[in-house]
Amino acid sequence: MIALLENDVTAAWRSQLEGVAKPQAVLMISAHWMTRGIGLTAQAHPPTIHDFGGFPRAMHEFQYPARGDAALCRRIEGLLAPRMIHQTDSWGFDHGCWSVLMKIFPKADVSVVQMSIDANLSAREHFAIGQALAPLRDEGVLILGSGNIVHNLRDVIRTDSAAPRDYAVRFGAAIRDAIERDDSGAVIGFEQLGQDMRNALPSTEHFLPLLYVLGARHPGDAASFSCDFVQYSSIDMTTLRLAAA
């Protein structure tokens, strides 16, 4: 529903690029496209996917008409070689992608490629892909990951005043602390946080986009956090920005 709102969260998303040159393209890694192997949206104009049900009509009718980027697809293939990359027209911009981009680039005037998350890979392998993609940052490409540090729908309490679950507070704090210390090993090893991790992430797909972003971190990048709160008791809304200090 945040896609239909203007609030502190959407303002914080929009502010992430203040003082930064407009990127030439965006590479988006969304928790909502899990595949066997790595896929890229290859269309000149990828469709807007409404991968949900039961929401207001405006959500189902929304379109995000950003163009694709064939040159960026080829560049990603080169950076990730010899991994097999599949350019496909069977996907588009899912809600993990467009619900964020519509706030940051409301005119849809930046080309976008969405990359899938290979469900076969380990956390360290996801991180390594982010490392391989890091040169894109120096080529005018904004790398975005869309997911949640904590994502447990079973424990959701749908009131704005719901107190955060204890495990959500502890797990979120541990991950943010590791990021601030630039301790990528601790984030890659998130499953070692035991029961707090199992409660925070009954399934891990919403956490994995973070590993790509951290893999693309340049030496000396400062980490800044906004929207640092837990919504509905078990959804961590933290936004992380990595940029030169």
Phi and psi restraints in degrees (value plus and minus 20) as a CYANA .aco file:
   2 ILE   PHI     -80.3   -40.3
   2 ILE   PSI     -43.1    -3.1
   3 ALA   PHI     -80.4   -40.4
   3 ALA   PSI     -48.5    -8.5
   4 LEU   PHI    -113.8   -73.8
   4 LEU   PSI     -20.8    19.2
   5 LEU   PHI    -129.1   -89.1
   5 LEU   PSI     139.6   179.6
   6 GLU   PHI    -144.1  -104.1
   6 GLU   PSI      93.1   133.1
   7 ASN   PHI    -171.0  -131.0
   7 ASN   PSI    -187.6  -147.6
   8 ASP   PHI     -81.4   -41.4
   8 ASP   PSI     -54.2   -14.2
   9 VAL   PHI     -87.9   -47.9
   9 VAL   PSI     -69.9   -29.9
  10 THR   PHI     -86.3   -46.3
  10 THR   PSI     -53.3   -13.3
  11 ALA   PHI     -84.9   -44.9
  11 ALA   PSI     -59.1   -19.1
  12 ALA   PHI     -86.3   -46.3
  12 ALA   PSI     -60.4   -20.4
  13 TRP   PHI     -79.9   -39.9
  13 TRP   PSI     -65.6   -25.6
  14 ARG   PHI     -85.2   -45.2
  14 ARG   PSI     -51.9   -11.9
  15 SER   PHI     -95.6   -55.6
  15 SER   PSI     -31.4     8.6
  16 GLN   PHI     -79.8   -39.8
  16 GLN   PSI     -47.7    -7.7
  17 LEU   PHI    -123.8   -83.8
  17 LEU   PSI      -9.6    30.4
  18 GLU   PHI     -81.5   -41.5
  18 GLU   PSI     109.1   149.1
  19 GLY   PHI      58.5    98.5
  19 GLY   PSI     -13.3    26.7
  20 VAL   PHI    -132.6   -92.6
  20 VAL   PSI     118.5   158.5
  21 ALA   PHI     -81.2   -41.2
  21 ALA   PSI     122.1   162.1
  22 LYS   PHI     -79.9   -39.9
  22 LYS   PSI     108.7   148.7
  23 PRO   PHI     -89.5   -49.5
  23 PRO   PSI     137.6   177.6
  24 GLN   PHI     -97.2   -57.2
  24 GLN   PSI     -47.7    -7.7
  25 ALA   PHI    -181.0  -141.0
  25 ALA   PSI     145.1   185.1
  26 VAL   PHI    -142.7  -102.7
  26 VAL   PSI     114.1   154.1
  27 LEU   PHI    -126.9   -86.9
  27 LEU   PSI      98.2   138.2
  28 MET   PHI    -130.3   -90.3
  28 MET   PSI     110.2   150.2
  29 ILE   PHI    -134.2   -94.2
  29 ILE   PSI      91.8   131.8
  30 SER   PHI    -129.6   -89.6
  30 SER   PSI     123.2   163.2
  31 ALA   PHI     -83.3   -43.3
  31 ALA   PSI     -33.0     7.0
  32 HIS   PHI    -116.6   -76.6
  32 HIS   PSI     -11.2    28.8
  33 TRP   PHI    -147.7  -107.7
  33 TRP   PSI      70.9   110.9
  34 MET   PHI    -124.9   -84.9
  34 MET   PSI     113.1   153.1
  35 THR   PHI    -159.8  -119.8
  35 THR   PSI     155.0   195.0
  36 ARG   PHI    -119.4   -79.4
  36 ARG   PSI      91.2   131.2
  37 GLY   PHI      71.6   111.6
  37 GLY   PSI     158.3   198.3
  38 ILE   PHI    -127.8   -87.8
  38 ILE   PSI     106.1   146.1
  39 GLY   PHI    -132.4   -92.4
  39 GLY   PSI     131.8   171.8
  40 LEU   PHI    -149.2  -109.2
  40 LEU   PSI     120.3   160.3
  41 THR   PHI     -91.4   -51.4
  41 THR   PSI     101.7   141.7
  42 ALA   PHI    -127.9   -87.9
  42 ALA   PSI     -23.1    16.9
  43 GLN   PHI     -93.4   -53.4
  43 GLN   PSI     133.5   173.5
  44 ALA   PHI     -83.9   -43.9
  44 ALA   PSI     -53.6   -13.6
  45 HIS   PHI    -159.0  -119.0
  45 HIS   PSI      65.9   105.9
  46 PRO   PHI     -78.1   -38.1
  46 PRO   PSI     121.3   161.3
  47 PRO   PHI     -92.4   -52.4
  47 PRO   PSI     137.1   177.1
  48 THR   PHI    -106.2   -66.2
  48 THR   PSI     103.0   143.0
  49 ILE   PHI    -120.1   -80.1
  49 ILE   PSI     112.8   152.8
  50 HIS   PHI    -128.2   -88.2
  50 HIS   PSI      59.2    99.2
  51 ASP   PHI    -111.4   -71.4
  51 ASP   PSI      42.7    82.7
  52 PHE   PHI    -185.2  -145.2
  52 PHE   PSI     153.4   193.4
  53 GLY   PHI    -165.0  -125.0
  53 GLY   PSI     136.9   176.9
  54 GLY   PHI      61.5   101.5
  54 GLY   PSI      -5.8    34.2
  55 PHE   PHI    -122.5   -82.5
  55 PHE   PSI     148.6   188.6
  56 PRO   PHI     -77.6   -37.6
  56 PRO   PSI     134.7   174.7
  57 ARG   PHI     -75.3   -35.3
  57 ARG   PSI     -56.4   -16.4
  58 ALA   PHI     -79.9   -39.9
  58 ALA   PSI     -53.1   -13.1
  59 MET   PHI     -87.5   -47.5
  59 MET   PSI     -61.8   -21.8
  60 HIS   PHI     -94.5   -54.5
  60 HIS   PSI     -41.5    -1.5
  61 GLU   PHI    -116.9   -76.9
  61 GLU   PSI     -31.4     8.6
  62 PHE   PHI     -83.0   -43.0
  62 PHE   PSI     119.8   159.8
  63 GLN   PHI    -144.8  -104.8
  63 GLN   PSI     117.2   157.2
  64 TYR   PHI    -137.7   -97.7
  64 TYR   PSI      78.2   118.2
  65 PRO   PHI    -108.6   -68.6
  65 PRO   PSI      15.3    55.3
  66 ALA   PHI     -84.9   -44.9
  66 ALA   PSI     128.5   168.5
  67 ARG   PHI    -101.2   -61.2
  67 ARG   PSI     139.8   179.8
  68 GLY   PHI    -103.2   -63.2
  68 GLY   PSI    -188.5  -148.5
  69 ASP   PHI    -173.7  -133.7
  69 ASP   PSI      74.4   114.4
  70 ALA   PHI     -83.7   -43.7
  70 ALA   PSI     -57.1   -17.1
  71 ALA   PHI     -85.3   -45.3
  71 ALA   PSI     -59.0   -19.0
  72 LEU   PHI     -86.6   -46.6
  72 LEU   PSI     -59.0   -19.0
  73 CYS   PHI     -78.1   -38.1
  73 CYS   PSI     -65.0   -25.0
  74 ARG   PHI     -84.7   -44.7
  74 ARG   PSI     -59.1   -19.1
  75 ARG   PHI     -85.1   -45.1
  75 ARG   PSI     -61.4   -21.4
  76 ILE   PHI     -83.2   -43.2
  76 ILE   PSI     -62.4   -22.4
  77 GLU   PHI     -77.2   -37.2
  77 GLU   PSI     -63.0   -23.0
  78 GLY   PHI     -84.8   -44.8
  78 GLY   PSI     -62.8   -22.8
  79 LEU   PHI     -87.5   -47.5
  79 LEU   PSI     -51.8   -11.8
  80 LEU   PHI    -116.1   -76.1
  80 LEU   PSI     -21.6    18.4
  81 ALA   PHI     -77.4   -37.4
  81 ALA   PSI     123.2   163.2
  82 PRO   PHI    -111.4   -71.4
  82 PRO   PSI      -4.2    35.8
  83 ARG   PHI     -79.6   -39.6
  83 ARG   PSI     123.6   163.6
  84 MET   PHI    -101.5   -61.5
  84 MET   PSI     102.3   142.3
  85 ILE   PHI    -132.2   -92.2
  85 ILE   PSI     115.4   155.4
  86 HIS   PHI    -130.9   -90.9
  86 HIS   PSI      90.2   130.2
  87 GLN   PHI    -100.1   -60.1
  87 GLN   PSI     109.9   149.9
  88 THR   PHI    -157.8  -117.8
  88 THR   PSI     132.0   172.0
  89 ASP   PHI    -129.0   -89.0
  89 ASP   PSI      -4.3    35.7
  90 SER   PHI    -112.7   -72.7
  90 SER   PSI     -18.0    22.0
  91 TRP   PHI    -156.1  -116.1
  91 TRP   PSI    -199.5  -159.5
  92 GLY   PHI    -178.0  -138.0
  92 GLY   PSI    -161.7  -121.7
  93 PHE   PHI    -114.4   -74.4
  93 PHE   PSI      86.3   126.3
  94 ASP   PHI    -101.4   -61.4
  94 ASP   PSI     157.0   197.0
  95 HIS   PHI     -89.1   -49.1
  95 HIS   PSI     -43.4    -3.4
  96 GLY   PHI     -86.0   -46.0
  96 GLY   PSI     -43.8    -3.8
  97 CYS   PHI    -108.4   -68.4
  97 CYS   PSI     -79.4   -39.4
  98 TRP   PHI     -95.5   -55.5
  98 TRP   PSI     -45.9    -5.9
  99 SER   PHI     -86.7   -46.7
  99 SER   PSI     -44.6    -4.6
 100 VAL   PHI    -107.9   -67.9
 100 VAL   PSI     -68.6   -28.6
 101 LEU   PHI     -83.6   -43.6
 101 LEU   PSI     -51.7   -11.7
 102 MET   PHI     -85.3   -45.3
 102 MET   PSI     -41.5    -1.5
 103 LYS   PHI    -108.7   -68.7
 103 LYS   PSI     -54.7   -14.7
 104 ILE   PHI    -102.5   -62.5
 104 ILE   PSI     -62.5   -22.5
 105 PHE   PHI    -146.4  -106.4
 105 PHE   PSI      53.6    93.6
 106 PRO   PHI     -82.4   -42.4
 106 PRO   PSI     -42.0    -2.0
 107 LYS   PHI    -104.9   -64.9
 107 LYS   PSI     -22.0    18.0
 108 ALA   PHI      31.8    71.8
 108 ALA   PSI      22.0    62.0
 109 ASP   PHI    -125.2   -85.2
 109 ASP   PSI      -0.3    39.7
 110 VAL   PHI    -145.2  -105.2
 110 VAL   PSI     114.6   154.6
 111 SER   PHI     -87.8   -47.8
 111 SER   PSI     129.3   169.3
 112 VAL   PHI    -155.8  -115.8
 112 VAL   PSI     114.1   154.1
 113 VAL   PHI    -139.5   -99.5
 113 VAL   PSI     109.1   149.1
 114 GLN   PHI    -120.9   -80.9
 114 GLN   PSI     115.1   155.1
 115 MET   PHI    -133.5   -93.5
 115 MET   PSI     116.9   156.9
 116 SER   PHI    -101.2   -61.2
 116 SER   PSI     145.5   185.5
 117 ILE   PHI    -123.1   -83.1
 117 ILE   PSI     101.5   141.5
 118 ASP   PHI     -96.1   -56.1
 118 ASP   PSI      93.4   133.4
 119 ALA   PHI     -88.7   -48.7
 119 ALA   PSI     -32.3     7.7
 120 ASN   PHI    -101.0   -61.0
 120 ASN   PSI     -33.3     6.7
 121 LEU   PHI    -110.1   -70.1
 121 LEU   PSI     135.4   175.4
 122 SER   PHI    -102.6   -62.6
 122 SER   PSI     147.8   187.8
 123 ALA   PHI     -78.2   -38.2
 123 ALA   PSI     -61.4   -21.4
 124 ARG   PHI     -84.8   -44.8
 124 ARG   PSI     -54.9   -14.9
 125 GLU   PHI     -90.7   -50.7
 125 GLU   PSI     -57.7   -17.7
 126 HIS   PHI     -80.4   -40.4
 126 HIS   PSI     -64.6   -24.6
 127 PHE   PHI     -80.6   -40.6
 127 PHE   PSI     -61.9   -21.9
 128 ALA   PHI     -83.6   -43.6
 128 ALA   PSI     -54.5   -14.5
 129 ILE   PHI     -84.3   -44.3
 129 ILE   PSI     -61.8   -21.8
 130 GLY   PHI     -78.5   -38.5
 130 GLY   PSI     -61.4   -21.4
 131 GLN   PHI     -80.3   -40.3
 131 GLN   PSI     -63.0   -23.0
 132 ALA   PHI     -85.4   -45.4
 132 ALA   PSI     -48.6    -8.6
 133 LEU   PHI    -106.4   -66.4
 133 LEU   PSI     -28.4    11.6
 134 ALA   PHI     -74.0   -34.0
 134 ALA   PSI     -56.3   -16.3
 135 PRO   PHI     -77.3   -37.3
 135 PRO   PSI     -43.0    -3.0
 136 LEU   PHI     -79.1   -39.1
 136 LEU   PSI     -50.7   -10.7
 137 ARG   PHI     -82.9   -42.9
 137 ARG   PSI     -50.6   -10.6
 138 ASP   PHI    -108.0   -68.0
 138 ASP   PSI     -16.1    23.9
 139 GLU   PHI    -135.4   -95.4
 139 GLU   PSI      -2.5    37.5
 140 GLY   PHI      65.0   105.0
 140 GLY   PSI      -4.7    35.3
 141 VAL   PHI    -123.6   -83.6
 141 VAL   PSI     109.1   149.1
 142 LEU   PHI    -110.2   -70.2
 142 LEU   PSI     102.1   142.1
 143 ILE   PHI    -117.1   -77.1
 143 ILE   PSI     101.0   141.0
 144 LEU   PHI    -141.4  -101.4
 144 LEU   PSI     118.4   158.4
 145 GLY   PHI    -136.9   -96.9
 145 GLY   PSI     113.0   153.0
 146 SER   PHI    -139.9   -99.9
 146 SER   PSI      92.7   132.7
 147 GLY   PHI    -191.1  -151.1
 147 GLY   PSI    -168.9  -128.9
 148 ASN   PHI    -170.0  -130.0
 148 ASN   PSI     119.9   159.9
 149 ILE   PHI     -85.8   -45.8
 149 ILE   PSI     -58.8   -18.8
 150 VAL   PHI    -142.8  -102.8
 150 VAL   PSI     109.6   149.6
 151 HIS   PHI    -170.3  -130.3
 151 HIS   PSI      71.9   111.9
 152 ASN   PHI    -148.2  -108.2
 152 ASN   PSI      79.2   119.2
 153 LEU   PHI     -93.5   -53.5
 153 LEU   PSI     -41.9    -1.9
 154 ARG   PHI     -88.3   -48.3
 154 ARG   PSI     -48.2    -8.2
 155 ASP   PHI    -120.6   -80.6
 155 ASP   PSI     -10.7    29.3
 156 VAL   PHI     -84.9   -44.9
 156 VAL   PSI     117.7   157.7
 157 ILE   PHI    -141.2  -101.2
 157 ILE   PSI      91.4   131.4
 158 ARG   PHI    -104.4   -64.4
 158 ARG   PSI      40.6    80.6
 159 THR   PHI    -155.3  -115.3
 159 THR   PSI     122.4   162.4
 160 ASP   PHI     -83.8   -43.8
 160 ASP   PSI     -42.8    -2.8
 161 SER   PHI    -111.6   -71.6
 161 SER   PSI     -16.8    23.2
 162 ALA   PHI     -82.5   -42.5
 162 ALA   PSI     110.7   150.7
 163 ALA   PHI     -92.6   -52.6
 163 ALA   PSI     125.0   165.0
 164 PRO   PHI     -87.9   -47.9
 164 PRO   PSI     123.7   163.7
 165 ARG   PHI     -83.2   -43.2
 165 ARG   PSI     126.4   166.4
 166 ASP   PHI     -78.2   -38.2
 166 ASP   PSI     -62.3   -22.3
 167 TYR   PHI     -84.7   -44.7
 167 TYR   PSI     -53.2   -13.2
 168 ALA   PHI     -85.6   -45.6
 168 ALA   PSI     -60.2   -20.2
 169 VAL   PHI     -84.4   -44.4
 169 VAL   PSI     -68.0   -28.0
 170 ARG   PHI     -87.1   -47.1
 170 ARG   PSI     -66.1   -26.1
 171 PHE   PHI     -86.9   -46.9
 171 PHE   PSI     -64.3   -24.3
 172 GLY   PHI     -80.7   -40.7
 172 GLY   PSI     -62.2   -22.2
 173 ALA   PHI     -84.9   -44.9
 173 ALA   PSI     -60.0   -20.0
 174 ALA   PHI     -83.8   -43.8
 174 ALA   PSI     -61.1   -21.1
 175 ILE   PHI     -90.6   -50.6
 175 ILE   PSI     -64.2   -24.2
 176 ARG   PHI     -82.9   -42.9
 176 ARG   PSI     -59.1   -19.1
 177 ASP   PHI     -82.3   -42.3
 177 ASP   PSI     -62.4   -22.4
 178 ALA   PHI     -84.0   -44.0
 178 ALA   PSI     -59.2   -19.2
 179 ILE   PHI     -85.3   -45.3
 179 ILE   PSI     -64.2   -24.2
 180 GLU   PHI     -81.2   -41.2
 180 GLU   PSI     -55.2   -15.2
 181 ARG   PHI    -103.2   -63.2
 181 ARG   PSI     -20.9    19.1
 182 ASP   PHI      36.1    76.1
 182 ASP   PSI      21.0    61.0
 183 ASP   PHI    -120.1   -80.1
 183 ASP   PSI      59.4    99.4
 184 SER   PHI     -83.4   -43.4
 184 SER   PSI     -51.2   -11.2
 185 GLY   PHI     -80.3   -40.3
 185 GLY   PSI     -57.4   -17.4
 186 ALA   PHI     -88.1   -48.1
 186 ALA   PSI     -54.9   -14.9
 187 VAL   PHI     -93.9   -53.9
 187 VAL   PSI     -63.7   -23.7
 188 ILE   PHI     -78.1   -38.1
 188 ILE   PSI     -56.3   -16.3
 189 GLY   PHI    -109.8   -69.8
 189 GLY   PSI      11.4    51.4
 190 PHE   PHI     -77.7   -37.7
 190 PHE   PSI     -47.6    -7.6
 191 GLU   PHI     -87.9   -47.9
 191 GLU   PSI     -35.5     4.5
 192 GLN   PHI     -95.0   -55.0
 192 GLN   PSI     -25.3    14.7
 193 LEU   PHI    -101.9   -61.9
 193 LEU   PSI      -7.4    32.6
 194 GLY   PHI      44.1    84.1
 194 GLY   PSI    -155.4  -115.4
 195 GLN   PHI     -84.6   -44.6
 195 GLN   PSI     -54.0   -14.0
 196 ASP   PHI     -79.9   -39.9
 196 ASP   PSI     -61.8   -21.8
 197 MET   PHI     -84.9   -44.9
 197 MET   PSI     -64.4   -24.4
 198 ARG   PHI     -84.4   -44.4
 198 ARG   PSI     -52.7   -12.7
 199 ASN   PHI     -96.2   -56.2
 199 ASN   PSI     -59.3   -19.3
 200 ALA   PHI     -89.5   -49.5
 200 ALA   PSI     -52.3   -12.3
 201 LEU   PHI    -157.0  -117.0
 201 LEU   PSI      59.1    99.1
 202 PRO   PHI     -74.7   -34.7
 202 PRO   PSI     -50.3   -10.3
 203 SER   PHI    -155.4  -115.4
 203 SER   PSI     132.6   172.6
 204 THR   PHI    -116.8   -76.8
 204 THR   PSI     -21.3    18.7
 205 GLU   PHI     -81.9   -41.9
 205 GLU   PSI     -49.8    -9.8
 206 HIS   PHI     -94.3   -54.3
 206 HIS   PSI     -39.7     0.3
 207 PHE   PHI    -104.1   -64.1
 207 PHE   PSI     -50.1   -10.1
 208 LEU   PHI     -81.3   -41.3
 208 LEU   PSI     -55.4   -15.4
 209 PRO   PHI     -76.4   -36.4
 209 PRO   PSI     -49.8    -9.8
 210 LEU   PHI     -80.6   -40.6
 210 LEU   PSI     -54.8   -14.8
 211 LEU   PHI     -86.8   -46.8
 211 LEU   PSI     -53.7   -13.7
 212 TYR   PHI     -87.8   -47.8
 212 TYR   PSI     -63.2   -23.2
 213 VAL   PHI     -83.5   -43.5
 213 VAL   PSI     -65.0   -25.0
 214 LEU   PHI     -88.3   -48.3
 214 LEU   PSI     -53.7   -13.7
 215 GLY   PHI     -82.4   -42.4
 215 GLY   PSI     -52.7   -12.7
 216 ALA   PHI    -106.2   -66.2
 216 ALA   PSI     -13.0    27.0
 217 ARG   PHI     -86.8   -46.8
 217 ARG   PSI     110.9   150.9
 218 HIS   PHI    -104.6   -64.6
 218 HIS   PSI     130.3   170.3
 219 PRO   PHI     -75.5   -35.5
 219 PRO   PSI     112.8   152.8
 220 GLY   PHI      68.0   108.0
 220 GLY   PSI     -26.2    13.8
 221 ASP   PHI     -81.3   -41.3
 221 ASP   PSI     113.7   153.7
 222 ALA   PHI    -110.2   -70.2
 222 ALA   PSI     123.4   163.4
 223 ALA   PHI    -120.3   -80.3
 223 ALA   PSI     111.0   151.0
 224 SER   PHI    -148.7  -108.7
 224 SER   PSI     126.1   166.1
 225 PHE   PHI    -141.8  -101.8
 225 PHE   PSI     121.8   161.8
 226 SER   PHI    -159.1  -119.1
 226 SER   PSI     153.5   193.5
 227 CYS   PHI      30.5    70.5
 227 CYS   PSI      20.9    60.9
 228 ASP   PHI    -105.2   -65.2
 228 ASP   PSI      55.3    95.3
 229 PHE   PHI    -174.2  -134.2
 229 PHE   PSI     144.3   184.3
 230 VAL   PHI    -125.8   -85.8
 230 VAL   PSI     104.0   144.0
 231 GLN   PHI    -119.6   -79.6
 231 GLN   PSI     123.9   163.9
 232 TYR   PHI      35.7    75.7
 232 TYR   PSI       7.2    47.2
 233 SER   PHI      60.9   100.9
 233 SER   PSI     -42.0    -2.0
 234 SER   PHI    -169.2  -129.2
 234 SER   PSI       4.2    44.2
 235 ILE   PHI    -145.6  -105.6
 235 ILE   PSI      88.9   128.9
 236 ASP   PHI    -100.6   -60.6
 236 ASP   PSI     103.9   143.9
 237 MET   PHI    -118.1   -78.1
 237 MET   PSI      -9.5    30.5
 238 THR   PHI     -72.6   -32.6
 238 THR   PSI     113.3   153.3
 239 THR   PHI    -128.6   -88.6
 239 THR   PSI     110.0   150.0
 240 LEU   PHI    -132.4   -92.4
 240 LEU   PSI     113.9   153.9
 241 ARG   PHI    -141.7  -101.7
 241 ARG   PSI     111.0   151.0
 242 LEU   PHI    -134.0   -94.0
 242 LEU   PSI     103.7   143.7
 243 ALA   PHI    -174.9  -134.9
 243 ALA   PSI     139.9   179.9
 244 ALA   PHI     -77.1   -37.1
 244 ALA   PSI     117.0   157.0
